[in-house]
């Protein structure tokens, strides 16, 4: 369920980005100050949903890749979590944990 939440948050962030791009521009053409001020709020909302999306998708990647029983290399005990998330190739995992 976590990947779906991450993808939904990414779609909502895309909606915020579209509104952030269009509404302040239209407000500046028509002279609506409230529409022009909407850009800041949309940027904060877009950041929040992008952060939520990244957290959900990174969590899903971590749990599915490094903690599954079908993974040939489980470097959970020998590498830091951030290093596992950044280095996702099998060759890099083997080098990180086993020195090959």
N, C-alpha and C positions, 0 to 999 in steps of 0.2 A: 504494500500500500504506500510505502514511502516514495518510490519513484513516481507514482501517479500524483502525489501531493506536490512533489518537486516540479513535475511538468505543468501541473495546473498553476502553480505559482509563477512559472516562467511565462505562461500565456497571459496571466493577469498583469505581469510586469510589461509585457508587450503592449497590452491595452493602455496601461499608464503612459508608456512612451509615445504612443500615437496621440493620446489626448494632450500630453505635454508638448508635442510638436505642433499640433494644429490649433488648439483653443487659444493659447496666448497670441499666436500670430493673427488669428481672426479678430481677437479682441483689440489688437493694436491697429488693425485696419479700420475697425468700426468705432474705436474710442471707448471701449468697455474696460475700465480699470480692473474690475473684479475678475474678468477673464484673463487679463494680463498677469494678475497676482497668482493665478492658479498654477503657473509653471513651477513655482517653488514647492508647493504641496505635492504636485505630481512627481517631482524628482525624489522627494522623500519616500513616497509610496513605492516608486519604482525601485529605489535602493532596498527598501525593506523586503519586497517580494523577490528581488534578485538574491538577496542574502538568504532568505528562506529556501529558495530553490537550490542554491549552492549547498546549503547545509543538508537538505534532504537527499540530494543526489550524491553528495560525497559520502553520506552515511550509508546509503544503499550500496554504493560501489564498494565501500569498505566491508560491509557485512557479507555481500555476495561474493567478493573476490577472495578475501583473505581468511574468512572464517567458515567457508563452506567445506563440506566433507569431500567434495569432488576436486578440490584444488590440489594439484600435485605439490605445490610449494606453499606452506603456510608460515610466513615469516612473522607471525604475530608476536612471538616471544623474543625475537632477536633484533627487530628493527622498530624504530619509533613509528607511531601512527602516521604522522605527516610524511615521513619518508616513504611509507608504503603507498600513500595516496598519490604522491608525485611520481614515483617510479613504478609504473604499472606493467612494464614489460616482463615477461618470464625470465629473460636473460638477466635483466637488471635485478630482479628479485633473487635469483640464484647467486649473483655476484654480491649482493648486499648481505645475504644471510650465510652463505656457505663459502664465499671467497673464490668462486670458480670464475 
